[in-house]
Amino acid sequence: MELCCTSEIPLSGSRAIKAHGHQLFVIVNEAGQPAVYVNRCPHLGVPLQWQDDRFLNKDGQYIICSTHGALFEKESGLCIHGPCRGQKLLKIPSRTEKAMVVISEEELEKTMDGLS
């Protein structure tokens, strides 16, 4: 399933995506590789972004929860600061094909089923 074109995500930036009714977001790391996460804080279950398409802290080094300031590593989704320290964001395996960020519908549903 194609989520977005890689050119729609700024280097070291982020973008909100809706796929099959699920709220996701895509980030691009410094090496230009995308990562797809479920837009849900593991602590409170709330969306992470503080503004549209804004999932990163001020310097762009970490994913941040707008509700309580928890910081998550961009590569792994591991919380390194905040009340959910040690927990991880739900990451959906992704790849790039012809400049598009792509995920498997099966992987998406499998990940989302884990929330139930």
C-alpha positions as a Python dict, from the first residue, in 0.01 Angstrom:
ca = {
    (1, 'M'): (0, 0, 0),
    (2, 'E'): (147, 336, -104),
    (3, 'L'): (139, 599, 171),
    (4, 'C'): (308, 901, 16),
    (5, 'C'): (590, 1011, -208),
    (6, 'T'): (924, 1049, -33),
    (7, 'S'): (954, 1403, -170),
    (8, 'E'): (646, 1500, 36),
    (9, 'I'): (841, 1448, 358),
    (10, 'P'): (1118, 1696, 435),
    (11, 'L'): (1459, 1551, 524),
    (12, 'S'): (1455, 1498, 901),
    (13, 'G'): (1084, 1583, 890),
    (14, 'S'): (749, 1410, 936),
    (15, 'R'): (405, 1372, 782),
    (16, 'A'): (69, 1248, 912),
    (17, 'I'): (-94, 974, 704),
    (18, 'K'): (-432, 802, 725),
    (19, 'A'): (-440, 443, 593),
    (20, 'H'): (-746, 219, 609),
    (21, 'G'): (-887, 440, 883),
    (22, 'H'): (-571, 423, 1095),
    (23, 'Q'): (-371, 729, 1198),
    (24, 'L'): (-3, 687, 1110),
    (25, 'F'): (295, 911, 1054),
    (26, 'V'): (610, 890, 847),
    (27, 'I'): (945, 1033, 941),
    (28, 'V'): (1262, 1052, 736),
    (29, 'N'): (1593, 1009, 915),
    (30, 'E'): (1919, 1185, 836),
    (31, 'A'): (2012, 908, 590),
    (32, 'G'): (1689, 973, 399),
    (33, 'Q'): (1524, 647, 507),
    (34, 'P'): (1152, 655, 597),
    (35, 'A'): (1000, 496, 907),
    (36, 'V'): (626, 450, 964),
    (37, 'Y'): (468, 459, 1310),
    (38, 'V'): (118, 442, 1453),
    (39, 'N'): (20, 791, 1573),
    (40, 'R'): (-43, 685, 1932),
    (41, 'C'): (144, 752, 2255),
    (42, 'P'): (209, 425, 2444),
    (43, 'H'): (144, 605, 2774),
    (44, 'L'): (-198, 765, 2718),
    (45, 'G'): (-304, 641, 2375),
    (46, 'V'): (-336, 998, 2243),
    (47, 'P'): (-208, 1130, 1908),
    (48, 'L'): (151, 1254, 1923),
    (49, 'Q'): (172, 1558, 1694),
    (50, 'W'): (164, 1911, 1831),
    (51, 'Q'): (62, 2063, 1495),
    (52, 'D'): (-29, 1918, 1157),
    (53, 'D'): (261, 1703, 1037),
    (54, 'R'): (472, 1802, 1341),
    (55, 'F'): (590, 1492, 1525),
    (56, 'L'): (950, 1592, 1598),
    (57, 'N'): (1100, 1803, 1873),
    (58, 'K'): (1238, 2149, 1796),
    (59, 'D'): (1579, 2030, 1672),
    (60, 'G'): (1431, 1733, 1483),
    (61, 'Q'): (1632, 1470, 1671),
    (62, 'Y'): (1342, 1293, 1843),
    (63, 'I'): (975, 1213, 1803),
    (64, 'I'): (787, 1400, 2077),
    (65, 'C'): (448, 1350, 2241),
    (66, 'S'): (270, 1684, 2252),
    (67, 'T'): (69, 1583, 2559),
    (68, 'H'): (349, 1519, 2809),
    (69, 'G'): (677, 1577, 2624),
    (70, 'A'): (795, 1216, 2606),
    (71, 'L'): (1085, 1174, 2361),
    (72, 'F'): (1123, 874, 2131),
    (73, 'E'): (1417, 764, 1919),
    (74, 'K'): (1346, 807, 1549),
    (75, 'E'): (1506, 477, 1446),
    (76, 'S'): (1345, 245, 1701),
    (77, 'G'): (1052, 437, 1853),
    (78, 'L'): (1195, 371, 2201),
    (79, 'C'): (1092, 624, 2465),
    (80, 'I'): (1405, 766, 2625),
    (81, 'H'): (1243, 1042, 2833),
    (82, 'G'): (901, 1078, 2992),
    (83, 'P'): (640, 868, 3173),
    (84, 'C'): (653, 587, 2915),
    (85, 'R'): (1033, 549, 2932),
    (86, 'G'): (1135, 207, 2799),
    (87, 'Q'): (816, 158, 2596),
    (88, 'K'): (808, 183, 2218),
    (89, 'L'): (590, 339, 1954),
    (90, 'L'): (432, 83, 1722),
    (91, 'K'): (643, 71, 1407),
    (92, 'I'): (511, -68, 1080),
    (93, 'P'): (770, -221, 847),
    (94, 'S'): (809, -3, 541),
    (95, 'R'): (1013, 22, 226),
    (96, 'T'): (1065, 265, -59),
    (97, 'E'): (955, 170, -410),
    (98, 'K'): (983, 412, -700),
    (99, 'A'): (1007, 709, -460),
    (100, 'M'): (695, 598, -267),
    (101, 'V'): (679, 495, 100),
    (102, 'V'): (509, 155, 97),
    (103, 'I'): (373, -72, 371),
    (104, 'S'): (199, -408, 362),
    (105, 'E'): (-175, -408, 440),
    (106, 'E'): (-118, -733, 631),
    (107, 'E'): (152, -574, 848),
    (108, 'L'): (-70, -272, 914),
    (109, 'E'): (-364, -486, 1025),
    (110, 'K'): (-139, -715, 1231),
    (111, 'T'): (8, -413, 1412),
    (112, 'M'): (-331, -253, 1469),
    (113, 'D'): (-480, -582, 1595),
    (114, 'G'): (-213, -573, 1868),
    (115, 'L'): (-379, -258, 2009),
    (116, 'S'): (-705, -438, 2084),
}
